[in-house]
Amino acid sequence: MKKPEILAPAGDLEKLKYAIAYGADAVYLAGESFGMRAAATNFNEEQMREGIAYAHARGVKCYITVNIIPSNDDLAALPAYLERVQDCGADALIAADVSVVSLAKRYAPRVPLHISTQTSILSYEAANFWADQGAERIVLARELTLSDIAKIRANTPKELELEAFVHGAMCISYSGRCLISQYMTGRDANHGACAQPCRWKYSLVEEKRPGEYFPVEEDERGTYLYNSKDLCMIDHIPELVQAGIDSFKIEGRNKTAYYAAGITSAYRRAVDAYCENPEGFVLPRDIHDEIGKVSHRNYYTGFYFGSEENGQYYEDSQYIRDWEVTGLLAEANADGSAVFTLKNRFYPGETLELVQPQKEPYVFTVDTVTDDEGNALEIVHRPEMRFHLKFPFEVAPFAILRKERKKA
């Protein structure tokens, strides 16, 4: 059995490194232009070279998103950009538009082509069309069921790889091709600048009563008409593998390094457990706790099992954030002393968890916290300050400190 790839988001160089440390087989990222996530920090040319070199040194692939729908004004700068991406050593280009595909064949011919979910590939005929155009992989539309995917797998060349989203935010429109943001705010979702109006709370205003708002209620639960739950397929690894999916894609280039680490780690462990024992597969017992401790909306299984499960969520559009990151590792020594960079404040006496790659969380009560000069700290609260802790073991690279948020 071929083990599926875990494909993680890398919104910047820090997130790339965390995703790799926590088990990604590949990462996807964008340069400063032509990508669908303008709100992410993204990569300039120097950072892209550094990120790709860092990944390759660890046996990890880097796919570059060039997945906007370009206009005439975008095309002039595209050939030179494609040449730079090829020169940086990209392992694939993720393209959504035929103009990008055409230019990529001319200006980045050594880089494999992956066809973006933005093309809404829903059938084996569409998949075979892109295979005929030279694509090595297609990223399937989110609207497909598992049986749809299995049919595509059975009717396409074996060498054509299938990639599908398994975790993260969902769009209200077909595979992300949405005009609501552009219409309401002038921010073009298809150029990576979506304002996410699907998450907003809506009311009615009657023409002759301006300023007087009337609630829009589909039922008694609320007024978030377009808001979606988050996709989560962690309980269905066997079904995803059996459908023929080669790459499990995690959404989230706008999310934090902690998100990249935590969700990547969960799918890494789940896939490894399945591949080690397909017949007796049991999901590691703490997986649900781990994905629940990462910022998310209510989870559901998307379209994979048909329309039985409603993905709309009426109550609000807020994330569930019951846990927060208190620090990211800056330095670690063999004697157990470690230096962290503060992300959220905490006090001595609080209970924290130390999260490390490929290890169970270490739960401890904070005793002594010191600054760089060795002075004891009564509260650690200044953003990005450095603080020192001592552990009974050497702390692994890319360790994360977190704590449960206090209920209001």
Disulfide bonds with the S-S distance in Angstrom:
none
